[in-house]
Amino acid sequence: MNPHDTAQANRIAYRGDIVFAPTLGELAVYPDGYLVVEGRLIDQVLSASEGDLLYGGGDPSPGGGSGRIVDYRGKLIIPGFVDLHFHAPQFPTRGLGLDEELLSWLEEYTFPEEGKYSDIGYAGAVYRRAIKELWRQGTTRVAVFATVHREATEILFRLFQESGLGAYVGKVNMNRNAPSYLLEDTEQSLMDTREILERFYGRSQAGLVKPIITPRFVPTCSLDLLLGLGRLAKSYGACVQSHLSENTGEVELVRGLHPEAPSYAAVYDQAGLLGQTPTLMAHCVHSTEEEIDLLRERGVYAVHCPSANSNLSSGVMPVRRFIDSGVRVGLGSDVGAGHSVSMARVMISAIQSSKLKWLWSSRQSVPLTTAEAFYLGTKGSGSFFGRVGSFEPGFEFDALVINDMDDTTPGFEEMPLSERLQRFLYTGDERNIEARFVAGSLVVEPF
Amino acid sequence: MNPHDTAQANRIAYRGDIVFAPTLGELAVYPDGYLVVEGRLIDQVLSASEGDLLYGGGDPSPGGGSGRIVDYRGKLIIPGFVDLHFHAPQFPTRGLGLDEELLSWLEEYTFPEEGKYSDIGYAGAVYRRAIKELWRQGTTRVAVFATVHREATEILFRLFQESGLGAYVGKVNMNRNAPSYLLEDTEQSLMDTREILERFYGRSQAGLVKPIITPRFVPTCSLDLLLGLGRLAKSYGACVQSHLSENTGEVELVRGLHPEAPSYAAVYDQAGLLGQTPTLMAHCVHSTEEEIDLLRERGVYAVHCPSANSNLSSGVMPVRRFIDSGVRVGLGSDVGAGHSVSMARVMISAIQSSKLKWLWSSRQSVPLTTAEAFYLGTKGSGSFFGRVGSFEPGFEFDALVINDMDDTTPGFEEMPLSERLQRFLYTGDERNIEARFVAGSLVVEPF
């Protein structure tokens, strides 16, 4: 089926066991419910009895009274996963070099790999595989770093457009403190970024793939470069993504490079790259109170990447403090420092890390519940893309159909939907995902 | 093929990319090596050039000069995974109730599930599925808790015997502080335990499945019961497994129940259940220095269950301190508090937890490397079963053949074996496991 055929149908009711998280900590559950979609948007979710009244109940069949019904009875229907931090060129090195910390890992594993993306054949081959894996794992929207290479980045754009997934794609900018083969001339870096903005801004298929301004992080970007990128962000109204306060060595390095700045975040702020347009800052493990306040004031998303932060011995972002402080929080896999593309794994990692954080904070920092982690990886992260990540009326219909039939669990049929969701997140995998929808359209395996 | 046919062949050389951990932190790697097995034991491991000389190199074919060659070229051959802590009756509840801590989780999820094993039909159905999953995930030896029910426990014995996997199987003892449907009369509990020892001790097929004395933990076992079990352990020379210092609430509870005891471990010790025969103590998260000293003196295995300890907000066992103190350390999945049966996942969880522990100990508690975690889940744990978990001469041939061909990684063929192992542990799964051997025999899918 053409991935976009279904968007043409006027009104479709998806019938199944519907679970989503409209607010932090709360699950909305509709056993055997009806999720009514019109075009790319959700119209409403109906309980079994409401839906039966409207659609006649019984066996669903095409052409019922109120439109077509798609039968996913006995299967979970949940919002698609949203990954706010993913490095496409690190896909081949995931799971490697993880006995290192951030700065040596970058030098020994990541930079050498990223150097290869001057070869567009190589880039295309890897990027296809990375996108296919995102699709398999149920990630329906993703914010992605490419490399400094303009041509390879444009290939990544086109492949995402072809895939049917939603993405912000960023050409990385770097002009200092990196191997020569990855260093850009400041003017060229800005010109290439502008070129990509011109070429892709607002013109992508169905608006699902958009450029995002992507300074790697302060250590590899001079203030000149950052200021230039800030000007581009402003003039195009383009979003921004970068890294912030991941590792203590990195924080020290930034302090040494910018002794005048009141905080690491303040360097981005000074350049117009901290919420002047919608902004993602990955990690925020070692953010000070002052930095947290600044992120809240600027409406910046703090992107929690728990697996990567454990893998590189960076620490645990105090996610509860961020939430309580009113900072927007989302989740990221941070592949390749994170080894798993699966956002379900990332949610579990966030929960586990938060429990250890709780213990080590003398039980002050309340751990995340399963429902909270699920919210963060769906609506929490999805809100960066607009009305995405929930099944409330007016939200884009991004969804996963989960065939979680489990013959290893006697009494599976009687499990409440909240437990079936928890079971899937903890023990399921991509083999349980039967269908993926983005903005109303069924998305089939790309490439 | 009958799982034991291969054991009949006199001498078999398995040719492939051989990796094992003979000591903590050290990997032995034999690219395109030969692993020579005689009956159930490893004779030697030969490098490619040594093996080519002896076996003529080139295409392996049956009936070569020095015996049969089995061709696993291009695939990893690693020791089988050993899981020192697994609750078979919690297999259906894994991944559930993990927003709780230990004591409420036991009451709300675990005890009600364990109550069902008075029904031997139910027990047989679940235990088949649990063993099949152990097989799938590459666990070749496992120390297992059943429930208090003698009949269901005997079924678990027979199913393990049928499977070809190696196991210590324990009927659980409990006579206080649990729901009435799980409480035993002390005398009956001891008689049932003795009955199982009589029936299974030393008579299991190929010696692969053995009984183990299994008081659940001090809170649910009176001193009378513990003393009786200690006498049984002594008179049969039977091994012992239990839980120790997992959660602060539990430690408090034990202190209240046994105010006279100098430590939690001392209660077991007083009963003859702490290393008087080979002993496994799961968790040891909150062990005092005194307790650690006692464990070392008694030669007790401290079984690290990192995923379960994160899931139930118990904490992180100071694994480095145990190792440095000379305590024997192994790994356990602790299904169902641990959600994954895979020991590869448990190894990664051990590494991640140790990195956070390192940070929170002001960088004193050196984190585990990948090679160290691999050692703990193979030879470290395997030594409880004898000469198991390594490929040194005289060790039992327990092995996994890993087909890790990875077309998502350009240059995969050139990766060093240590990186291929790391990649598999972090990102692989049971789909990569092509064959499993226990004590020289190929083990096919059970049931």
Contacts between the chains, C-beta under 8 A, distances in Angstrom:
chain1	res1	chain2	res2	distance
A	91	B	408	6.7
A	92	B	408	6.7
A	92	B	409	4.6
A	92	B	410	6.2
A	92	B	411	7.7
A	94	B	426	7.2
A	94	B	427	6.0
A	95	B	422	6.1
A	95	B	423	4.7
A	95	B	425	7.6
A	95	B	426	3.2
A	95	B	427	4.3
A	96	B	419	5.7
A	96	B	422	6.1
A	96	B	423	6.2
A	96	B	426	7.9
A	98	B	351	7.6
A	98	B	370	7.0
A	98	B	422	7.3
A	98	B	426	6.9
A	99	B	369	4.8
A	99	B	370	5.9
A	122	B	410	6.5
A	125	B	410	6.5
A	126	B	408	7.8
A	126	B	410	6.6
A	129	B	407	7.5
A	129	B	408	4.4
A	130	B	408	7.8
A	133	B	408	7.0
A	307	B	352	7.5
A	310	B	352	3.8
A	310	B	353	7.8
A	310	B	355	5.7
A	310	B	356	6.1
A	311	B	352	6.6
A	311	B	355	7.4
A	313	B	355	4.1
A	313	B	356	7.9
A	313	B	358	6.3
A	313	B	359	6.4
A	313	B	367	6.3
A	315	B	356	7.3
A	315	B	359	5.3
A	316	B	356	6.5
A	339	B	348	7.5
A	339	B	426	4.2
A	339	B	427	5.5
A	340	B	427	7.0
A	348	B	339	7.5
A	349	B	352	7.9
A	351	B	98	7.6
A	351	B	311	8.0
A	352	B	307	7.5
A	352	B	310	3.8
A	352	B	311	6.6
A	352	B	349	7.8
A	353	B	310	7.8
A	353	B	356	7.2
A	355	B	310	5.7
A	355	B	311	7.4
A	355	B	313	4.1
A	356	B	310	6.1
A	356	B	313	7.9
A	356	B	315	7.3
A	356	B	316	6.5
A	356	B	353	7.2
A	356	B	356	5.6
A	358	B	313	6.3
A	359	B	313	6.4
A	359	B	315	5.3
A	360	B	360	4.8
A	367	B	313	6.3
A	369	B	99	4.9
A	370	B	98	7.0
A	370	B	99	5.9
A	407	B	129	7.5
A	408	B	91	6.7
A	408	B	92	6.7
A	408	B	126	7.8
A	408	B	129	4.4
A	408	B	130	7.9
A	408	B	133	7.0
A	409	B	92	4.6
A	410	B	92	6.2
A	410	B	122	6.5
A	410	B	125	6.6
A	410	B	126	6.7
A	411	B	92	7.7
A	419	B	96	5.6
A	422	B	95	6.2
A	422	B	96	6.1
A	422	B	98	7.3
A	423	B	95	4.7
A	423	B	96	6.2
A	425	B	95	7.6
A	426	B	94	7.3
A	426	B	95	3.2
A	426	B	96	8.0
A	426	B	98	6.9
A	426	B	339	4.2
A	427	B	94	6.0
A	427	B	95	4.3
A	427	B	339	5.5
A	427	B	340	7.0
A	429	B	429	7.5
